[in-house]
Amino acid sequence: MPAAPFPPPVTALFLHGLDSSTRGTKAQWFRAHFPQVGMRDYDGDLDRRLAQLEEQTAGGERLILVGSSFGGLMAACFAARHSKSCQRLVLLAPALNFNGYQPPPAPLTVPTLLVIGANDTVCLPELVIPLARATFANLEVRIEDDDHLLHRTFSRLDWSTLLT
């Protein structure tokens, strides 16, 4: 009997926020601690950024998308289009309360971790969490004693597990 083929490798990508880049704090942290995490600079509106992400992930499987703020909105929208390609989402203060975001008709089964600061004044937890619950069937929510940037929380997450 032939051996089962190995699954394709996991590809982890960091999606930065609207006013950030690959030179931002989180991107620099990933480069220093998990250099295998892919990233690129996204620009333009949501549709343009999603087109750039589509180009970056063309043919990719077993994607782990880590999205910060607007990058979290991008990850959610991408997963709605390509849920079979997504192995996991890690949404850091995702901007689900922007751009008129609407959850998909049926919740996505992609395992998703949402981390949000109780003191977030940009992506208010009371707006974001209900949208996330309507979007993801397999959702873990962590409300941290932090603000929108999650500087106290970000580096303490179990990235070794989250990125595999």
C-alpha positions in Angstrom: 0.0 0.0 0.0 1.5 3.4 -1.0 2.4 5.8 1.8 0.0 8.6 2.4 1.3 11.9 1.0 2.6 14.4 3.5 0.3 17.4 4.0 1.5 20.7 2.6 3.5 22.8 5.0 1.8 25.4 7.1 2.2 29.0 6.0 1.8 31.6 8.6 1.2 35.2 7.6 1.0 38.5 9.6 -1.5 41.0 8.3 -0.7 44.5 9.7 -3.2 47.2 10.5 -4.4 50.1 8.4 -1.8 52.7 9.5 0.9 50.1 10.1 3.4 48.2 8.0 6.0 45.5 8.1 8.1 48.0 10.1 5.6 48.2 12.9 6.1 46.8 16.4 4.3 43.4 15.9 6.0 42.8 12.5 9.4 43.5 14.0 8.6 41.2 16.9 7.7 38.3 14.5 10.9 38.9 12.5 12.9 38.6 15.7 11.1 35.6 17.2 9.3 33.8 14.4 11.1 34.7 11.1 9.1 32.0 9.3 6.0 34.3 9.5 5.5 35.8 6.1 4.5 39.5 5.7 4.2 42.2 3.2 3.1 45.8 3.1 -0.5 46.2 2.2 -1.9 49.5 0.9 -5.2 51.0 -0.3 -8.7 50.2 0.7 -10.0 46.8 1.9 -10.7 45.5 -1.6 -7.2 46.4 -2.8 -5.6 44.9 0.3 -7.6 41.7 -0.2 -6.4 41.5 -3.8 -2.8 41.8 -2.5 -3.4 39.0 0.0 -5.0 36.8 -2.7 -1.9 37.3 -4.8 0.4 36.5 -1.9 -1.5 33.3 -1.0 -2.3 32.1 -4.5 -2.6 28.3 -4.3 -1.7 28.3 -0.6 -3.2 25.7 1.8 -3.0 25.3 5.5 -2.8 29.1 6.1 -2.5 30.6 9.5 -3.5 34.2 9.3 -2.5 36.6 12.1 -4.4 39.8 11.6 -4.0 43.0 13.7 -6.8 45.5 13.6 -7.5 46.2 9.9 -5.4 43.1 9.2 -7.9 41.1 11.3 -10.8 42.4 9.2 -8.8 41.3 6.1 -8.2 37.8 7.7 -12.0 37.4 8.4 -12.9 38.5 4.9 -10.3 36.2 3.3 -11.5 33.3 5.4 -15.1 33.9 4.3 -13.9 33.4 0.7 -11.3 30.7 1.3 -12.2 28.9 4.5 -10.9 25.5 3.3 -7.4 27.1 2.8 -7.3 28.5 6.4 -6.1 26.3 9.2 -6.4 29.0 11.9 -7.0 32.7 12.4 -5.5 34.8 15.2 -7.4 38.1 15.3 -5.7 40.8 17.4 -8.2 43.6 18.1 -9.8 43.0 14.7 -11.6 45.9 13.0 -14.8 44.0 12.4 -16.6 47.2 13.3 -15.3 49.0 10.2 -16.2 49.1 6.5 -19.7 47.9 7.1 -18.5 44.4 7.8 -21.2 41.8 7.6 -20.8 38.2 8.9 -21.2 35.4 6.3 -24.6 33.7 6.0 -23.3 30.7 7.9 -20.6 30.8 10.5 -17.1 29.7 9.4 -15.6 26.6 11.0 -12.0 27.9 10.9 -10.6 27.7 14.4 -10.2 31.3 15.5 -8.7 33.1 18.4 -9.8 36.7 19.0 -7.7 38.7 21.4 -9.0 42.2 22.3 -8.3 44.7 25.0 -11.0 45.6 27.5 -9.8 49.2 27.1 -9.8 49.2 23.2 -11.3 52.5 22.1 -10.8 51.8 18.3 -12.3 48.4 18.0 -14.8 48.4 20.8 -15.2 44.9 22.3 -19.0 45.3 22.7 -19.2 45.9 18.9 -16.5 43.4 17.7 -17.2 40.4 19.8 -20.9 39.9 18.6 -19.7 40.2 15.0 -17.0 37.6 15.6 -19.5 35.3 17.3 -21.7 35.6 14.3 -18.8 35.0 11.9 -17.0 32.0 13.5 -18.4 28.8 14.9 -15.1 27.7 16.4 -14.2 30.9 18.3 -12.2 31.5 21.4 -12.4 35.1 22.8 -9.8 36.5 25.2 -10.5 39.9 26.7 -7.3 41.2 28.1 -6.5 44.2 30.4 -5.0 46.1 27.5 -5.8 48.7 24.8 -6.1 48.5 21.1 -2.3 48.0 20.5 -2.2 45.0 22.8 1.4 45.8 23.7 1.1 44.1 27.1 -0.6 41.0 25.8 0.9 40.4 22.3 4.3 38.9 23.2 2.8 36.7 26.0 0.6 34.7 23.6 1.6 31.1 23.0 2.9 31.8 19.5 4.8 28.5 19.3 1.4 26.7 19.4 -0.6 29.3 17.5 1.7 29.2 14.5 1.7 25.4 14.0 
